[in-house]
Structure formats: structure tokens, C-alpha cells
Amino acid sequence: MMTKEEVLQALRQVRHPARGDKDIVTLGMVHDVVLQPVLKVTLGFPRRRDPLTEYLVGAARASLIRSGAENPEVDAVVVDEAPQQKKPEFDTQNLRNVRHIVGVASGKGGVGKSTVAVNLACALARLGYKVGLADADVYGPSVPLMTGTEGEAPLAETENGRELIIPLEKYGVKWMSIGYFAERGQALIWRGPMASNALKQMILQVKWGVLDFLLVDMPPGTGDIHISLLQEVPMEGAVLVTTPQEVALVDVEKGAGMFRNKNIERPIFGVVENMSWFTPAEHPDEKYYIFGRDGGARMAEALGVELLGRIPLVQSIRESGDSGEPVALGTAPDAGAFLELAARLSSKLG
């Protein structure tokens, strides 16, 4: 069993990015510590709308587990109000000037969903649109790396009594990701409801301003987090990303079923086939269909939606993602594929 000092030492590793990067113990946010029969820590917040509540609760729990605690409980209360007000409240006020909110989804991981989302955002910005992207892939946030914004921390400001997160801006796009609030390599040990609330904060408590498009890079698969996002965030519809092989197509069909569920009913704007073919840099006119051919087109036809684009498998897309400079910013043919995708999507949404 951990001692109280060991608990506090673990909690000193958790810092509040919006409050001078000071740790939560120094800030006086550790409201209560109970050691038996189970370790339970209560964090106190002076405001009802601290946009980082769920992040700090999850980070505290992760730090305790790393320090040897078994199944610690971490809760949050508002110290100047009744404890029953502890749950964060969300509204869509900060999305009032966003014209289109579009989810970028996939039935499974590993199909390049985030790569498509980031490059689509940059391509829409190149076409002259005002664009934001919310990285809702809570267990594998990759937007900071892919945009060269790792290590940066969004600021927060108070507006009309509400504390809002200010998104980072680069390449003409406003970026927000849970990855900005976690150290590289830090696992976010969150249960479903905690992750859902953190993601809603990353979207609903962000000062997006005026946008033509807000893309939401959703977690792969289907589950509670997806349903929660779709119920709380006024998402207009979704783009489904797949690769041509059958195992990916089967999962895309499941993803489509989620969006078309009678309790959700969001339109699917189209399918994007990623890694459609491989073209060696030395032979730019050759195409090798490593993962099969026209699988995305067949799936789009089966779903009764448009095939919005085919993205080739080329080394420059991987290199650009690793270097933090999305390939859609360039002039190569692979950049053209994302610009065509952006043009089709914007035309479809008017």
C-alpha cells in the first residue's frame, strides 16, 4: 500500500498545461486522499468548466499506476459548489460558427485514417477554406507528430466566465489533440466514459472561431466512444477510409452500419481508398496493386455512396507524416490526390 507522501509524490508528476505548467499538488488541486480500503484521490476544481478536467483526472490515475498503485480511483469535485456538480457540462456554443463538421472514420486501425485526415485538412486549407481538425483518436493521437507540433501546449483563456482551449495553428489549419496534453510515450489509461468526456472537451470547449470545415479524426472501430461523440457533437456526416483488401472492407461495412444506425443516422459522404497502389519513386508510371484492386470502389458501390478518392502508397506520404510536413502541402502527384479529394468533398457539401 502506498503512503500518503508517495501518493502526493506521484501526483506531483501531473502538470496543468494551462496554469503555468505547475503540478496539481502545488496548485492545491488534491482535495482528498483516502488510502484504505482502496486508494482514492479526489481532485478539486475551482471552476465548473476547466477544459482539462478529464485529462488531469486520467493523467493522475496513470501516474499513480506507474508508481505502483493497483486500480486507484480518481475523481473530481468542484470545491466551491455541491459535489453533485462535479461532472463537466458540455454545449455546442463554440461550434456555432462552424459550417460543416465531418468525421473521418475507419472500421479498423492501420488503414491510414489519420494520414488522410491531416492531409485532407491541409488540402482544404490550400483551396481557401477555413479549416480545423480535432484529433479524437484518444488511444493513438498522431496529429502532433504529423503536423510538427509535438511538444507544444495550447493555451487557455476565460471568455464570459468559461475557460476555453485555444487551438494551435499551422499550415493554415487549427489543430487540437489530446496528444498535446500528454508526454510522448505516455499511455492514457482511461476507461470508456472518462475517454469520451475528455474527447468532448477537446471539441466542445475549444475556441474554434469561424470555420468552413471542422474534421474530427475519430478512433478506429466502433464502440462507446464513437456513439458518445456522435450523440454529443453535431457531426454532419462522415468520410470512411479503407484500404483495398477484404479484411479492411469488412470492417468498413461495420463502420457504415454504425453511422446508419437508427439511433445515430448520419450520412456517409463517401469512401476514400488509401494505399490503392504502390508506385516506386524510380518508376513513377508503374502501379503495383499490393493490397488488391478496386476494393474501395466496390465497397462504395455496395454502400450506395461515392468513391471520393484513391490515395497511392508512396514513400513521400510516410516521410512527410514522420517529418511533420503533410504531403498535401507540396506539388507532387500524391499531393494532387489529396487536393482532388478535398475538392470533391467541398463540392459535395456545397
Backbone hydrogen bonds, N-H to C=O, Kabsch-Sander energy under -0.5 kcal/mol:
donor,donor_aa,acceptor,acceptor_aa,energy
7,V,3,T,-2.2
8,L,4,K,-2.5
9,Q,5,E,-2.4
10,A,6,E,-2.0
11,L,7,V,-2.2
12,R,8,L,-1.4
13,Q,10,A,-1.4
14,V,11,L,-1.6
15,R,13,Q,-0.6
16,H,22,K,-2.9
19,R,16,H,-1.8
21,D,16,H,-1.2
22,K,16,H,-0.5
22,K,19,R,-1.3
24,I,11,L,-0.6
24,I,14,V,-2.2
27,L,23,D,-1.9
28,G,25,V,-1.5
29,M,24,I,-2.6
30,V,24,I,-0.6
31,H,29,M,-1.2
31,H,42,T,-1.9
32,D,42,T,-1.7
34,V,40,K,-3.0
40,K,34,V,-2.9
41,V,73,E,-3.1
42,T,32,D,-2.7
43,L,41,V,-0.5
43,L,75,D,-2.9
44,G,29,M,-3.2
45,F,77,V,-2.6
50,D,47,R,-0.6
53,T,50,D,-1.7
56,L,52,L,-2.7
57,V,53,T,-2.3
58,G,54,E,-2.4
59,A,55,Y,-2.8
60,A,56,L,-2.3
61,R,57,V,-2.1
62,A,58,G,-2.3
63,S,59,A,-2.2
64,L,60,A,-2.1
65,I,61,R,-2.1
66,R,62,A,-2.2
67,S,63,S,-1.2
68,G,65,I,-1.6
69,A,64,L,-2.5
71,N,69,A,-0.6
73,E,39,L,-2.6
75,D,41,V,-2.6
77,V,43,L,-2.7
79,V,45,F,-1.1
79,V,77,V,-0.7
81,E,78,V,-1.5
85,Q,82,A,-2.3
86,K,83,P,-1.9
95,L,92,T,-1.7
96,R,93,Q,-1.4
98,V,95,L,-1.8
99,R,97,N,-0.6
99,R,211,L,-2.3
100,H,212,D,-1.3
102,V,100,H,-0.6
102,V,214,L,-2.2
103,G,237,G,-2.6
104,V,216,V,-2.9
105,A,103,G,-0.6
105,A,239,V,-2.6
116,V,112,G,-2.4
117,A,113,K,-2.6
118,V,114,S,-2.8
119,N,115,T,-2.1
120,L,116,V,-2.6
121,A,117,A,-2.1
122,C,118,V,-2.1
123,A,119,N,-2.5
124,L,120,L,-2.6
125,A,121,A,-2.0
126,R,122,C,-2.1
127,L,123,A,-1.4
128,G,125,A,-1.6
129,Y,124,L,-2.1
131,V,129,Y,-0.6
131,V,172,G,-0.7
132,G,213,F,-2.1
133,L,174,K,-2.9
134,A,215,L,-2.9
135,D,133,L,-0.6
135,D,176,M,-3.4
136,A,134,A,-1.1
136,A,217,D,-1.7
138,V,136,A,-1.9
140,G,137,D,-1.1
146,M,142,S,-2.4
147,T,143,V,-1.6
148,G,145,L,-1.0
149,T,144,P,-2.4
150,E,144,P,-0.9
152,E,149,T,-1.7
157,E,164,L,-2.3
159,E,157,E,-0.5
159,E,162,R,-3.4
162,R,159,E,-1.6
164,L,157,E,-3.4
164,L,162,R,-0.5
165,I,205,Q,-2.5
166,I,155,L,-3.1
168,L,175,W,-1.9
170,K,173,V,-2.2
173,V,170,K,-1.7
174,K,131,V,-2.2
175,W,168,L,-3.4
175,W,173,V,-0.5
176,M,133,L,-1.9
178,I,135,D,-0.8
180,Y,177,S,-1.5
181,F,178,I,-1.6
182,A,179,G,-1.0
186,Q,183,E,-2.4
187,A,185,G,-0.5
189,I,187,A,-1.0
190,W,188,L,-1.5
195,A,191,R,-2.5
196,S,192,G,-2.5
197,N,193,P,-2.2
198,A,194,M,-2.1
199,L,195,A,-2.3
200,K,196,S,-2.2
201,Q,197,N,-1.9
202,M,198,A,-1.8
203,I,199,L,-0.7
203,I,200,K,-0.7
204,L,200,K,-3.7
205,Q,201,Q,-1.6
206,V,203,I,-0.7
207,K,165,I,-2.9
208,W,206,V,-1.7
211,L,97,N,-2.0
211,L,209,G,-0.5
212,D,130,K,-2.7
213,F,130,K,-2.1
214,L,100,H,-2.6
215,L,132,G,-2.7
216,V,102,V,-2.5
217,D,134,A,-2.3
217,D,215,L,-0.6
218,M,104,V,-1.8
218,M,216,V,-1.2
221,G,106,S,-1.8
227,I,223,G,-2.2
228,S,224,D,-2.8
229,L,225,I,-2.3
230,L,226,H,-2.6
231,Q,227,I,-1.9
232,E,228,S,-2.0
233,V,229,L,-3.0
235,M,233,V,-3.0
236,E,101,I,-2.6
237,G,101,I,-1.0
238,A,267,P,-1.9
239,V,103,G,-2.9
240,L,270,G,-2.3
241,V,105,A,-2.9
242,T,272,V,-2.5
248,A,245,Q,-0.7
249,L,245,Q,-1.8
250,V,246,E,-2.3
251,D,247,V,-1.0
252,V,248,A,-1.9
253,E,249,L,-2.0
254,K,250,V,-1.3
255,G,251,D,-2.2
256,A,252,V,-2.7
257,G,253,E,-1.8
258,M,254,K,-1.5
259,F,255,G,-1.8
260,R,256,A,-1.8
261,N,258,M,-1.1
264,I,261,N,-2.0
265,E,261,N,-2.4
266,R,259,F,-3.1
269,F,238,A,-2.8
269,F,267,P,-0.6
270,G,238,A,-0.7
271,V,306,E,-2.4
272,V,240,L,-3.0
273,E,271,V,-0.5
273,E,309,G,-2.6
274,N,242,T,-3.4
274,N,272,V,-0.8
275,M,311,I,-0.7
276,S,311,I,-2.5
278,F,288,Y,-3.1
279,T,313,L,-1.1
283,H,280,P,-1.0
286,E,283,H,-2.1
288,Y,278,F,-2.2
289,Y,287,K,-0.5
290,I,288,Y,-1.7
292,G,289,Y,-1.2
298,R,294,D,-2.2
299,M,295,G,-2.2
300,A,296,G,-2.6
301,E,297,A,-2.1
302,A,298,R,-2.3
303,L,299,M,-2.2
304,G,300,A,-0.9
305,V,300,A,-2.6
308,L,271,V,-1.9
308,L,306,E,-1.0
309,G,271,V,-1.0
311,I,273,E,-2.9
313,L,277,W,-3.9
314,V,312,P,-1.0
317,I,314,V,-0.9
318,R,314,V,-1.0
319,E,315,Q,-2.6
320,S,316,S,-2.6
321,G,317,I,-1.9
322,D,318,R,-2.1
323,S,319,E,-1.9
324,G,320,S,-0.8
325,E,320,S,-1.9
329,L,326,P,-1.9
330,G,327,V,-2.0
335,A,332,A,-0.8
336,G,332,A,-1.7
337,A,333,P,-1.5
338,F,334,D,-1.1
339,L,335,A,-2.0
340,E,336,G,-2.4
341,L,337,A,-1.8
342,A,338,F,-2.6
343,A,339,L,-2.3
344,R,340,E,-2.3
345,L,341,L,-2.4
346,S,342,A,-2.6
347,S,343,A,-2.1
348,K,344,R,-2.2
349,L,345,L,-1.9
350,G,347,S,-0.8
